[in-house]
Amino acid sequence: MHRSLSVICEQPSSPVTSQGPSHEREAVDLESPSESVPLLSDLEASHRTYHANGESRSEAVGKRSSRGSVKDVASRVAKSAGPLATTALSSLPAVILGTLLNVLDGISYGMIIFPAAGVFNDLGGTGVSMFFVSAIICQLIYSAGASGFAGANGSMMIEVVPFFHLIANGIADEIGEDNAHAILATTMVAFAFSSILTGLTFFLLGALRLGTLIGFFPRHILVGCIGGVGVFLVITGLTVSTRMSDDDFSLSLETFKFFVLNARNLALWLPAFGLAVLLRVITHKWEHQLIFPIYFCVIPAVFYIVVAAARLNLGDLRSSGWLFDMGTSREPWYHFYSLFDFRAVNWAAFGATLPTQFALLFFNILHPPLNVPALSVSLNHDVDTDKELVAHGYSNLVAGLIGTVPNYLVYVNTLLFYRVGGNTRVSGFMLAGTTTILLLVGTGPIAYIPVMVVGALIFVLGIDLVKEALWDTRHRVSRMEYITIASIMVVMTVWDFVMGVLFGIIVSCVFFVVQSSQRRSIRALHSGDSVMSTVRRPGAHRAYLREVSKQTTILRLQGFMFFGTITHVEQAIRQLLDETSWQRTPIRFLIVDLALVAGVDMSAAEAFMRVQRLLSGKKVVMVLCGFTIESPVGHAFRNVGLLDLDGVELFTTFNDAMEWTENIYLRAWFTAQKTEVLPVTLPGRQDDVIPFHGSVVDSPRRAALVSAGWRTIARDHFPPDDQMAPEPYNTLVRAFSPYGSIDRETYAPLIPYLTRMSVPEETILWRQDEPPDGLYIVESGILRATYRFADPTPPMVESMVPGTIAGELSALAGLERNATCVVERAAVLWKLTTENLARLEEEQPELARAFTRLILKVAKLDYDILITALATRQ
């Protein structure tokens, strides 16, 4: 029956339940008293012994008192039997249901562990025994406390069946049909090795707490593999029902005629297929967890009623294919151990199975990390996924060492087990006991099970898996993913499962590259005049920078830069340099912001080298920012030598890069002038070489720079009538003249309210959240303000150069400081204290209002730039 695969195709974020293989879900809210229900050993360990002195204390299990030891033992058993018997009685319905499910699974999937062909033709009963041994092992380990689910149901991992057929047939082909003993011995060792390999992998994943890594595997590939298993099971249902050998099945016209145009064969498989379809119709209309087991109990009863009424001979029915012909039905359950013979193992044939073994392992390890969280949600019971993986490691290691097949926690069986009261470890041990009884009874009774029952069970699971892969996903995955799912199913059916898994991985990688290449790796491409650095500059400087920054182009990238995404980036840069764009907007700097780039592969790094050669030909400087040399991006660029080239600059942040380009523009203007009355101080990195080599005076870029300088800086930077005026008047002109007329006579009364301060480097003018003490006008030097925000927002840094103001808004509003301000370079400041500001408002109200308006105009522009920087820094 369908036990766990459905969970993989569903989102485990909502409670889930199932009816056998049904995928109809309903909320489940079960209490799990498993951890509070005592086992016999727990009751004995906590038994309190009363002594002659009237004191009581816990006595260790097995400890004998000097008198009445037999009486004590009897008393313990009597006292512990009460709650234990109650728990056992309440668990009987769940145990009966669990046993019935194990019977159904054992006869349906145990029968097909071995291929029904060649030397494996009569091993159906052996497979059933191996199924039950594996189920008992994992049931005991889970119930003993290895699993966090007290009522966990374990069973053979049915998804291995297609891979087992590949392994068995491959060994037979390698050795040759004439050496049956060696084939069987090698096959048994290979099957046990798959359990050991699976167990070791589960154990390591759980012990190293790597269970969450499985979630990174593409889900649609797994769904395609599940669909391939479904097709295999449908084909197996056909071959089991008609007793067709696996070797004889092929996708051909002859096979179609064998199943459809042969009336006898059609009568054998069609009832089983019809019963599977009928069950789906019933479970679609009525929802109950007992429908599935009752349905498959009714089928044999009806079958034998018809047989008795028609007085049919069982031998004739068996020879006709209606009942299983168990030629080895009298062999004991441990008969499969006689197939082990390490001296007869063909190790070359065993080694040839390793690719299939690893494909099987790859498929096996995907299920528990997905099923366990889903079951946890369904049962409202928190468990540790890594602990469950360790439990799977133990159960599979033991199964492999004992010589049987892989196993796992069965989602659907466990859910049904809980729903009918099997939520204790006692019930789990009882289920292991009843399964052991089934094992000891042997495979003889299988000869009396109608073939249509097993065929219907296999058809049910196969149809469900195909439906999940093709129908349920039609509106849940993209077109590319759906094509991948269908393609994997086709490859698994036409070729084999290993090829299907490899094909799925390769196709997924190709689609990933294609889809990633279609994503926008350029998140922004704009001119530098739309954003400025957070340096507070005089208004004239800002007006100049606003114009000349049109020669700066900003390219912001995102994602991972590889051969699929870098092509679009390279084309965009080439378009900036083509003749039409260049005549319209020549550029001086290309700022490439890689703050949101996770990595750069070699192809992308070499593409940046090609771009740099193009930029160098146009004398454009590439300014990289958003990473460090030690970062993965930095390593990639350093490996190809990009960072060592002339015309390439690197800055940690975008703001530093913008600040550097602005400084270059300002220095270019002031250097071009023959005389400079007022020196200009620039913050940030100071480079001696200005990257304007080769530009002639009448070049478009230099002409635009000079023209902008004369319209802005030259007009306000040199007041000819007042250039010999004393400070702080010149500083007031530089700070406020772009926002209004600064008449010397009008603002002369303001000067007595200002206090001159010479402040050394690293002096803290104020701290964030302190009350304001006044505002400052910078005559010389540089200040640095740091704005700190709540985590995880990084801080923002703002510089103030000569001709700017600092601390103005908090001083005017009388509110706490919103930043910490430090003197970065020794400065001369003019301070208007809060006391003097109050005096000014009282003594010179008109002047105070005019001065406040100027301050607010300056502050408005400063904070507009700061907000823009905050909004665009990522």
Sequence and secondary structure as in RCSB ss.txt:
>XXXX:A:sequence
MHRSLSVICEQPSSPVTSQGPSHEREAVDLESPSESVPLLSDLEASHRTYHANGESRSEAVGKRSSRGSVKDVAS
RVAKSAGPLATTALSSLPAVILGTLLNVLDGISYGMIIFPAAGVFNDLGGTGVSMFFVSAIICQLIYSAGASGFA
GANGSMMIEVVPFFHLIANGIADEIGEDNAHAILATTMVAFAFSSILTGLTFFLLGALRLGTLIGFFPRHILVGC
IGGVGVFLVITGLTVSTRMSDDDFSLSLETFKFFVLNARNLALWLPAFGLAVLLRVITHKWEHQLIFPIYFCVIP
AVFYIVVAAARLNLGDLRSSGWLFDMGTSREPWYHFYSLFDFRAVNWAAFGATLPTQFALLFFNILHPPLNVPAL
SVSLNHDVDTDKELVAHGYSNLVAGLIGTVPNYLVYVNTLLFYRVGGNTRVSGFMLAGTTTILLLVGTGPIAYIP
VMVVGALIFVLGIDLVKEALWDTRHRVSRMEYITIASIMVVMTVWDFVMGVLFGIIVSCVFFVVQSSQRRSIRAL
HSGDSVMSTVRRPGAHRAYLREVSKQTTILRLQGFMFFGTITHVEQAIRQLLDETSWQRTPIRFLIVDLALVAGV
DMSAAEAFMRVQRLLSGKKVVMVLCGFTIESPVGHAFRNVGLLDLDGVELFTTFNDAMEWTENIYLRAWFTAQKT
EVLPVTLPGRQDDVIPFHGSVVDSPRRAALVSAGWRTIARDHFPPDDQMAPEPYNTLVRAFSPYGSIDRETYAPL
IPYLTRMSVPEETILWRQDEPPDGLYIVESGILRATYRFADPTPPMVESMVPGTIAGELSALAGLERNATCVVER
AAVLWKLTTENLARLEEEQPELARAFTRLILKVAKLDYDILITALATRQ
>XXXX:A:secstr
   SHHHHHS TTS    STT           GGGGS  HHHHHHT EEE TTS EEE  TT   SS HHHHHHH
HHHHHHHHHHHHHHHHHHHHHHHHHHHHHHHHHHGGGSS SSGGGTT HHHHHHHHHHHHHHHHHHIIIIISS T
T  EEE GGGHHHHHHHHHHHHHHH TT HHHHHHHHHHHHHHHHHHHHHHHHHHHHTT GGGGGGS HHHHHHH
HHHHHHHHHHHHHHHHHT  GGG  SSHHHHIIIII HHHHHHHHHHHHHHHHHHHHHHH   TTHHHHHHHHHH
HHHHHHHHHHT  HHHHHHHTSB   TTTTS GGGGGGG  GGG  HHHHHHTHHHHHHHHHHHTTSHHHHHHHH
HHHHT    HHHHHHHHHHHHHHHHHHT   EEE HHHHHHHHHTT  SHHHHHHHHHHHHHHHHH SGGGGGSB
HHHHHHHHHHHHHHHHIIIIITTTTTS HHHHHHHHHHHHHHHHS HHHHHHHHHHHHHHHHHHHHHHS  EEEE
EEGGG   SEE  HHHHHHHHHHGGGEEEEEEEEEE TTTHHHHHHHHHHHHSHHHHHHS  SEEEEEEEEEEEE
 HHHHHHHHHHHHHHHHTT EEEEES  TTSHHHHHHHHTTGGGSTTEEEESSHHHHHHHHHHHHHHHHHHHSS 
 SS     S   SS S TT  TTSHHHHHHHHHHHHTHHHHH  GGGTT  TTHHHHHHHHGGGS   HHHHGGG
GGG EEEEE TT EEE TTS   EEEEEEEEEEEEEE  STTS  EEEEE TT EESHHHHHHT   SSEEEEEE
EEEEEEEEHHHHHHHHHH HHHHHHHHHHHHHHHHHHHHHHHHHHHH  
